[in-house]
């Protein structure tokens, strides 16, 4: 017996898989062009500001793990940490990092070590740059807040997974006059970052920024594949709305199969 909605669901799944495959295949041949993301473009300016002022750069990818439901934003945060690490190594700027999960902490160490090595300054890196705080949300928040208030960095980066601590940390950066750049996928916290930070990478553009920085064809191709799916969905909605307005329910009936 055919259950209503199963056939259209299967077609949608096939379209998603085909789109992702095409996106990855094209990215392996030539990386697609990305539109400019303001927060990503401003990162070098933000690090340069700290360099000119003789103050440190503060960075945190949040307190979450790099597995499970928080994996995507945490890994994107680590990608951007690597980019910021290369900039601070290049400009000889002090960097302070706060991390709240042991798995993320271990990866952050490796990411920064490689960043300093890439810039030819492995001697400038030491594990003291990264401080492990706590897996407990508000213990991490209190420790990170203390680092911001004591260190008074010129620039703060909040890119990763954040929950209720978003408003506390972004307000702390604003209180000391720091330039702040945020990136998050948690839609409950994005408004707080947008209100308190200079630049905010919202949702998918934050994940796309992480993929762009990594220059990994698989990840960039995945982003392109998702864009193809969005285009197909938008066209389907538009055609369906026009047909339904004219009294033709064929596409609606088709999607019920």
Residue frames relative to the residue before (quaternion, step in Angstrom):
aa qw qx qy qz dx dy dz
X 1.0000 0.0000 0.0000 0.0000 0.00 0.00 0.00
X 0.3524 -0.7481 0.5263 0.1979 3.59 -0.82 1.00
X 0.2666 -0.7622 0.5724 0.1422 3.57 -0.72 1.09
X 0.5334 -0.6581 0.4316 0.3099 3.56 -0.85 1.02
X 0.7870 0.3149 -0.2471 0.4695 3.55 -0.94 0.95
X 0.5601 0.6298 -0.3923 0.3684 3.59 1.20 -0.38
X 0.6647 0.5132 -0.3155 0.4419 3.60 0.91 -0.89
X 0.6785 0.4731 -0.2992 0.4757 3.60 0.88 -0.90
X 0.6169 0.5402 -0.3412 0.4596 3.59 1.10 -0.65
X 0.6436 0.5171 -0.3143 0.4687 3.57 1.05 -0.81
X 0.6375 0.5191 -0.3204 0.4707 3.58 0.99 -0.85
X 0.6495 0.5172 -0.3174 0.4582 3.58 0.97 -0.88
X 0.6408 0.5236 -0.3203 0.4610 3.59 0.98 -0.83
X 0.6509 0.5110 -0.3117 0.4669 3.57 0.96 -0.87
X 0.6404 0.5262 -0.3184 0.4600 3.60 1.00 -0.85
X 0.6375 0.5235 -0.3225 0.4643 3.59 1.01 -0.83
X 0.6826 0.4914 -0.2907 0.4563 3.59 0.85 -0.98
X 0.6595 0.5007 -0.3079 0.4686 3.58 0.96 -0.87
X 0.6525 0.5178 -0.3154 0.4546 3.59 0.95 -0.86
X 0.6583 0.4981 -0.3106 0.4712 3.58 0.96 -0.87
X 0.6407 0.5248 -0.3236 0.4576 3.59 0.99 -0.85
X 0.6608 0.4983 -0.3079 0.4692 3.59 0.93 -0.90
X 0.6458 0.5352 -0.3177 0.4421 3.59 0.96 -0.90
X 0.6819 0.4777 -0.2829 0.4762 3.58 0.92 -0.94
X 0.6479 0.5281 -0.3199 0.4460 3.60 0.95 -0.88
X 0.6743 0.4805 -0.2929 0.4782 3.59 0.96 -0.85
X 0.6512 0.5218 -0.3190 0.4493 3.59 1.01 -0.79
X 0.6180 0.5446 -0.3470 0.4484 3.60 1.09 -0.62
X 0.6744 0.4632 -0.2896 0.4968 3.57 1.14 -0.62
X 0.7774 -0.1290 0.1219 0.6035 3.55 0.95 -0.95
X 0.4389 -0.7048 0.4898 0.2661 3.57 -0.76 1.02
X 0.4350 -0.7084 0.4834 0.2744 3.61 -0.81 0.92
X 0.5539 -0.6015 0.4591 0.3472 3.55 -1.24 0.41
X 0.2489 -0.7447 0.6036 0.1381 3.53 -1.10 0.80
X 0.4358 -0.6333 0.5508 0.3251 3.55 -1.09 0.62
X 0.5924 -0.5873 0.4112 0.3676 3.56 -1.15 0.54
X 0.1875 -0.7523 0.6243 0.0956 3.55 -0.99 0.93
X 0.4662 -0.7352 0.4119 0.2694 3.56 -0.42 1.26
X 0.6714 0.5098 -0.3059 0.4425 3.60 0.87 -0.91
X 0.6578 0.4989 -0.2987 0.4788 3.56 1.03 -0.79
X 0.6517 0.5194 -0.3056 0.4605 3.57 0.99 -0.87
X 0.6986 0.4958 -0.2690 0.4401 3.60 1.07 -0.74
X 0.4710 0.7157 -0.4332 0.2799 3.61 1.21 -0.24
X 0.6690 0.4880 -0.3111 0.4663 3.57 0.91 -0.85
X 0.6217 0.5330 -0.3300 0.4696 3.56 1.05 -0.77
X 0.6597 0.5234 -0.3054 0.4446 3.58 0.98 -0.88
X 0.6636 0.4751 -0.3002 0.4938 3.58 0.99 -0.81
X 0.6281 0.5358 -0.3285 0.4589 3.59 1.05 -0.77
X 0.6081 0.5552 -0.3421 0.4526 3.57 1.08 -0.72
X 0.6666 0.4915 -0.2973 0.4752 3.57 0.94 -0.91
X 0.6295 0.5410 -0.3293 0.4501 3.57 1.03 -0.79
X 0.6813 0.4925 -0.2869 0.4593 3.57 0.89 -0.94
X 0.7120 0.4495 -0.2521 0.4769 3.57 1.05 -0.76
X 0.4047 -0.7307 0.4606 0.3002 3.57 1.27 -0.24
X 0.5453 0.5966 -0.3983 0.4337 3.55 1.19 0.61
X 0.5810 -0.6135 0.4008 0.3541 3.61 -1.18 0.39
X 0.3851 -0.6412 0.6022 0.2791 3.50 -1.44 0.15
X 0.1674 -0.7813 0.5934 0.0968 3.57 -0.90 0.89
X 0.0190 -0.8045 0.5928 -0.0331 3.55 -0.97 0.92
X 0.0894 0.7753 -0.6249 0.0213 3.56 -1.09 0.71
X 0.2693 -0.7591 0.5712 0.1579 3.58 -0.96 0.92
X 0.6659 -0.5066 0.2956 0.4609 3.59 1.26 0.32
X 0.5620 -0.6216 0.4448 0.3161 3.56 -1.32 -0.11
X 0.5460 0.6722 -0.3698 0.3364 3.60 1.28 -0.06
X 0.5969 -0.5743 0.4453 0.3401 3.52 -1.38 0.32
X 0.4618 -0.6599 0.5164 0.2910 3.57 -1.31 0.29
X 0.6579 0.4054 -0.3328 0.5404 3.57 1.19 0.60
X 0.7202 0.4273 -0.3102 0.4500 3.55 -1.25 0.28
X 0.8117 -0.2955 0.2034 0.4610 3.54 -1.23 -0.49
X 0.6947 0.4555 -0.2795 0.4815 3.61 1.20 -0.38
X 0.3852 0.7679 -0.4545 0.2353 3.59 1.28 0.03
X 0.6789 0.5305 -0.3139 0.3988 3.59 0.76 -1.04
X 0.7250 0.4088 -0.2826 0.4768 3.66 0.69 -0.91
X 0.6269 0.5375 -0.3486 0.4434 3.60 1.05 -0.68
X 0.6783 0.4759 -0.2916 0.4779 3.59 0.95 -0.85
X 0.6182 0.5213 -0.3446 0.4768 3.60 1.06 -0.70
X 0.6307 0.5340 -0.3233 0.4609 3.57 1.06 -0.75
X 0.6585 0.4949 -0.3075 0.4762 3.57 1.04 -0.75
X 0.5889 0.5550 -0.3638 0.4613 3.60 1.10 -0.64
X 0.7034 0.4502 -0.2621 0.4836 3.56 0.89 -0.94
X 0.5655 0.5694 -0.3808 0.4593 3.58 1.18 -0.51
X 0.6352 0.5286 -0.3247 0.4602 3.57 1.00 -0.81
X 0.6447 0.5164 -0.3126 0.4690 3.58 1.03 -0.81
X 0.6669 0.4832 -0.2959 0.4839 3.58 0.92 -0.92
X 0.6259 0.5470 -0.3324 0.4455 3.59 1.04 -0.77
X 0.6433 0.5075 -0.3247 0.4724 3.58 1.00 -0.76
X 0.6575 0.5098 -0.3106 0.4598 3.58 1.00 -0.80
X 0.6793 0.4747 -0.3039 0.4700 3.61 0.90 -0.85
X 0.6213 0.5217 -0.3414 0.4747 3.59 1.11 -0.64
X 0.6563 0.5305 -0.2993 0.4453 3.57 0.98 -0.88
X 0.7780 0.3411 -0.1668 0.5006 3.57 0.95 -0.92
X 0.3953 -0.7347 0.4610 0.3024 3.57 1.33 0.06
X 0.3493 0.7293 -0.4924 0.3220 3.54 0.89 1.06
X 0.4927 -0.6618 0.4754 0.3055 3.56 -0.96 0.83
X 0.1110 -0.7951 0.5956 0.0282 3.56 -0.96 0.94
X 0.0597 -0.7721 0.6321 0.0272 3.56 -1.02 0.87
X 0.0798 -0.8138 0.5756 -0.0082 3.57 -0.84 1.03
X 0.1465 -0.7718 0.6152 0.0669 3.53 -1.02 0.88
X 0.0085 -0.7995 0.5988 -0.0458 3.58 -0.80 1.07
X 0.2362 -0.8299 0.4960 0.0975 3.59 -0.94 0.85
X 0.7243 0.3406 -0.2623 0.5390 3.61 1.19 0.23
X 0.5429 -0.6625 0.3982 0.3284 3.62 -0.84 0.89
X 0.6456 0.5110 -0.3343 0.4587 3.61 1.00 -0.72
X 0.6553 0.4941 -0.2957 0.4889 3.56 1.00 -0.84
X 0.6135 0.5627 -0.3343 0.4419 3.57 1.07 -0.77
X 0.6706 0.4978 -0.3010 0.4603 3.59 0.89 -0.93
X 0.6728 0.4839 -0.2958 0.4750 3.57 0.97 -0.83
X 0.6221 0.5452 -0.3417 0.4460 3.59 1.03 -0.77
X 0.6219 0.5366 -0.3391 0.4586 3.59 1.01 -0.76
X 0.6868 0.4861 -0.2849 0.4592 3.55 0.88 -0.96
X 0.6343 0.5403 -0.3200 0.4510 3.57 1.01 -0.87
X 0.7063 0.4542 -0.2739 0.4689 3.59 0.83 -0.96
X 0.6040 0.5533 -0.3579 0.4483 3.58 1.02 -0.74
X 0.6781 0.4809 -0.2841 0.4777 3.58 0.95 -0.89
X 0.6185 0.5550 -0.3434 0.4376 3.59 1.06 -0.72
X 0.6863 0.4647 -0.2780 0.4856 3.57 0.90 -0.93
X 0.6248 0.5281 -0.3339 0.4683 3.57 1.09 -0.68
X 0.6324 0.5443 -0.3209 0.4481 3.59 1.00 -0.84
X 0.7150 0.4270 -0.2416 0.4980 3.57 1.04 -0.78
X 0.5246 -0.6706 0.3921 0.3483 3.59 1.28 0.15
X 0.6450 0.5034 -0.3266 0.4732 3.58 1.19 0.51
X 0.0504 0.8390 -0.5397 0.0472 3.61 0.74 0.98
X 0.6121 0.5722 -0.3436 0.4240 3.59 1.16 -0.58
X 0.6382 0.5442 -0.3264 0.4360 3.60 1.18 -0.50
X 0.6395 0.5215 -0.3342 0.4553 3.58 1.23 -0.30
X 0.1299 0.7476 -0.6503 0.0365 3.52 -1.17 0.67
X 0.6320 -0.5885 0.3625 0.3505 3.56 -1.16 0.63
X 0.5320 0.6365 -0.4052 0.3843 3.58 1.25 -0.26
X 0.5109 0.6501 -0.4181 0.3763 3.59 1.23 -0.39
X 0.7640 0.3235 -0.1557 0.5362 3.56 0.99 -0.91
X 0.1123 -0.7988 0.5896 0.0403 3.56 -0.81 1.01
X 0.2917 -0.7292 0.5944 0.1728 3.52 -0.87 1.03
X 0.2146 -0.8051 0.5443 0.0971 3.57 -0.75 1.04
X 0.6774 -0.4319 0.3405 0.4886 3.59 0.12 -1.27
X 0.4948 -0.6371 0.5041 0.3085 3.55 -1.21 0.57
X 0.5899 0.5657 -0.3640 0.4465 3.58 1.24 -0.42
X 0.5750 -0.6740 0.3394 0.3160 3.55 -0.62 1.20
X 0.8057 0.3119 -0.1825 0.4693 3.59 0.55 -1.08
X 0.5200 0.5578 -0.4355 0.4784 3.57 1.26 -0.03
X 0.6213 0.5174 -0.3162 0.4963 3.58 1.08 -0.81
X 0.6572 0.5291 -0.3077 0.4398 3.57 0.92 -0.94
X 0.6704 0.5016 -0.2999 0.4571 3.58 0.90 -0.94
X 0.6655 0.4998 -0.3032 0.4641 3.59 0.95 -0.88
X 0.6659 0.4987 -0.2935 0.4708 3.58 0.96 -0.88
X 0.6247 0.5375 -0.3222 0.4659 3.56 1.03 -0.83
X 0.6502 0.5178 -0.3088 0.4624 3.57 1.00 -0.82
X 0.6356 0.5288 -0.3267 0.4579 3.58 1.02 -0.80
X 0.6632 0.4989 -0.3070 0.4658 3.58 0.98 -0.83
X 0.7027 0.4785 -0.2777 0.4474 3.57 0.85 -0.95
X 0.6893 0.4596 -0.2877 0.4805 3.61 1.03 -0.72
X 0.7371 0.4432 -0.2399 0.4502 3.57 0.86 -0.98
X 0.1368 -0.8295 0.5237 0.1378 3.59 1.18 -0.59
X 0.0372 0.8355 -0.5458 0.0521 3.59 0.64 1.09
X 0.5129 -0.6301 0.4844 0.3245 3.56 -1.23 0.46
X 0.7922 0.1488 -0.0500 0.5897 3.55 1.19 -0.62
X 0.0931 -0.7831 0.6133 0.0440 3.57 -1.04 0.83
X 0.1352 -0.7688 0.6211 0.0700 3.55 -1.04 0.88
X 0.0292 -0.7699 0.6375 -0.0061 3.56 -0.84 1.04
X 0.2613 0.7761 -0.5252 0.2313 3.57 0.13 1.25
X 0.5370 0.5755 -0.4495 0.4224 3.55 -0.39 1.27
X 0.6784 -0.4206 0.3480 0.4916 3.54 -1.04 -0.77
X 0.0484 0.8003 -0.5931 0.0740 3.58 -0.75 1.07
X 0.1874 -0.7570 0.6163 0.1093 3.52 -1.17 0.68
X 0.8640 -0.0662 0.0414 0.4973 3.60 -0.88 -0.92
X 0.5982 0.5881 -0.3614 0.4070 3.60 1.20 -0.42
X 0.4404 0.7244 -0.4448 0.2889 3.60 1.25 -0.25
X 0.7065 0.4600 -0.2753 0.4620 3.58 0.79 -0.99
X 0.6281 0.5457 -0.3385 0.4395 3.61 1.05 -0.74
X 0.7186 0.4522 -0.2570 0.4617 3.57 0.82 -1.01
X 0.6743 0.4889 -0.3102 0.4583 3.59 0.91 -0.84
X 0.6338 0.5082 -0.3292 0.4813 3.59 1.08 -0.66
X 0.6083 0.5489 -0.3498 0.4541 3.60 1.08 -0.68
X 0.6465 0.5077 -0.3138 0.4753 3.58 1.02 -0.83
X 0.6570 0.5054 -0.3106 0.4652 3.58 0.97 -0.86
X 0.6415 0.5608 -0.3227 0.4120 3.59 1.02 -0.81
X 0.7360 0.3763 -0.2308 0.5133 3.61 1.09 -0.64
X 0.5432 -0.6587 0.3807 0.3552 3.59 1.28 0.15
X 0.3952 0.7284 -0.4745 0.2969 3.58 1.19 0.44
X 0.4537 -0.6136 0.5615 0.3201 3.54 -1.21 0.56
X 0.0913 -0.8274 0.5541 0.0112 3.59 -0.78 0.98
X 0.0682 -0.7658 0.6392 0.0163 3.53 -1.03 0.93
X 0.0672 -0.8170 0.5727 -0.0085 3.57 -0.73 1.07
X 0.0125 -0.7631 0.6456 0.0251 3.51 -1.33 0.43
X 0.1659 0.8016 -0.5512 0.1616 3.58 -0.65 1.05
X 0.3257 -0.7324 0.5643 0.1978 3.55 -1.27 0.46
X 0.5528 0.6071 -0.3944 0.4126 3.60 1.24 -0.28
X 0.3052 -0.8154 0.4580 0.1798 3.59 -0.12 1.27
X 0.5682 0.5872 -0.3927 0.4220 3.60 1.20 -0.30
X 0.7516 0.4065 -0.2006 0.4792 3.60 1.10 -0.70
X 0.4920 0.6902 -0.4218 0.3222 3.60 1.18 -0.40
X 0.6395 0.5277 -0.3617 0.4264 3.68 0.87 -0.74
X 0.6395 0.5221 -0.3343 0.4546 3.61 1.03 -0.72
X 0.6474 0.4987 -0.3143 0.4830 3.57 0.98 -0.82
X 0.6561 0.5242 -0.3151 0.4421 3.58 0.92 -0.90
X 0.6815 0.4924 -0.2842 0.4608 3.58 1.05 -0.77
X 0.7923 0.3633 -0.1630 0.4624 3.60 0.94 -0.88
X 0.7230 0.4335 -0.2453 0.4788 3.62 1.15 -0.49
X 0.5858 -0.5905 0.4305 0.3505 3.55 -1.25 0.46
X 0.7855 0.0445 -0.0014 0.6173 3.56 1.05 -0.81
X 0.0428 -0.7907 0.6106 0.0092 3.56 -1.04 0.81
X 0.2234 -0.7424 0.6196 0.1226 3.55 -0.84 1.05
X 0.2119 -0.8406 0.4958 0.0519 3.52 -0.44 1.28
X 0.8805 -0.0520 0.0248 0.4704 3.53 -0.90 1.04
X 0.8718 0.0057 0.0183 0.4894 3.51 -0.76 -1.12
X 0.6139 0.5401 -0.3794 0.4330 3.61 1.04 -0.53
X 0.5874 0.5504 -0.3636 0.4689 3.59 1.20 -0.49
X 0.6682 0.4767 -0.2954 0.4889 3.59 0.94 -0.86
X 0.6342 0.5233 -0.3249 0.4674 3.58 1.07 -0.75
X 0.6152 0.5415 -0.3423 0.4594 3.59 1.07 -0.73
X 0.6451 0.5135 -0.3161 0.4693 3.58 1.01 -0.83
X 0.6553 0.5025 -0.3085 0.4721 3.58 0.99 -0.82
X 0.6424 0.5312 -0.3195 0.4507 3.59 0.99 -0.84
X 0.6613 0.5053 -0.3056 0.4626 3.57 0.93 -0.89
X 0.6665 0.5151 -0.3072 0.4427 3.59 0.99 -0.83
X 0.1953 -0.8092 0.5199 0.1916 3.61 1.18 -0.67
X 0.3667 0.7159 -0.4915 0.3338 3.57 1.18 0.70
X 0.4359 -0.7260 0.4614 0.2645 3.63 -0.54 1.12
X 0.6255 0.5481 -0.3471 0.4334 3.60 1.03 -0.72
X 0.7014 0.4560 -0.2689 0.4773 3.57 0.89 -0.93
X 0.6648 0.4870 -0.3079 0.4755 3.58 0.94 -0.85
X 0.6334 0.5231 -0.3204 0.4717 3.58 1.06 -0.76
X 0.6194 0.5433 -0.3321 0.4592 3.56 1.10 -0.69
X 0.6345 0.5152 -0.3177 0.4807 3.56 1.05 -0.80
X 0.6509 0.5101 -0.3104 0.4688 3.58 0.97 -0.88
X 0.6375 0.5342 -0.3197 0.4538 3.59 1.00 -0.85
X 0.6373 0.5169 -0.3243 0.4707 3.59 1.02 -0.77
X 0.6327 0.5251 -0.3327 0.4618 3.58 1.05 -0.72
X 0.6150 0.5354 -0.3503 0.4608 3.59 1.05 -0.71
X 0.6502 0.5204 -0.3091 0.4593 3.57 0.98 -0.88
X 0.6376 0.5218 -0.3272 0.4628 3.58 0.98 -0.82
X 0.6456 0.5188 -0.3210 0.4593 3.57 0.99 -0.83
X 0.6519 0.5071 -0.3114 0.4700 3.59 0.96 -0.87
X 0.6584 0.5105 -0.3068 0.4601 3.58 0.96 -0.89
X 0.6558 0.5127 -0.3132 0.4571 3.59 0.96 -0.86
X 0.6545 0.5044 -0.3100 0.4703 3.59 0.96 -0.85
X 0.6419 0.5283 -0.3165 0.4569 3.58 1.01 -0.87
X 0.6561 0.5071 -0.3062 0.4676 3.58 0.95 -0.88
X 0.6666 0.5091 -0.3046 0.4512 3.58 0.93 -0.92
X 0.6708 0.4876 -0.2949 0.4747 3.58 0.89 -0.96
X 0.6566 0.5207 -0.3106 0.4485 3.57 0.96 -0.90
X 0.6540 0.5128 -0.3114 0.4609 3.58 0.98 -0.86
X 0.6619 0.5066 -0.3076 0.4590 3.60 0.96 -0.86
X 0.6661 0.5009 -0.3020 0.4629 3.57 0.94 -0.90
X 0.6642 0.5093 -0.3015 0.4566 3.56 0.96 -0.91
X 0.6213 0.5431 -0.3316 0.4573 3.57 1.09 -0.75
X 0.7084 0.4302 -0.2488 0.5012 3.57 1.11 -0.72
X 0.6037 -0.6046 0.3395 0.3934 3.57 1.29 0.20
X 0.5578 0.5856 -0.3901 0.4403 3.58 1.29 0.20
X 0.1169 -0.8304 0.5441 0.0265 3.60 -0.49 1.21
X 0.3013 0.8033 -0.4800 0.1832 3.59 1.24 0.28
X 0.6823 0.4731 -0.3021 0.4684 3.61 0.92 -0.85
X 0.6153 0.5304 -0.3443 0.4707 3.59 1.07 -0.70
X 0.6650 0.4942 -0.2984 0.4738 3.58 0.92 -0.87
X 0.6322 0.5445 -0.3276 0.4433 3.55 1.06 -0.78
X 0.6873 0.4846 -0.2772 0.4646 3.57 0.99 -0.84
X 0.6037 0.5577 -0.3531 0.4470 3.59 1.27 -0.25
X 0.5168 0.6743 -0.4081 0.3341 3.60 1.22 -0.37
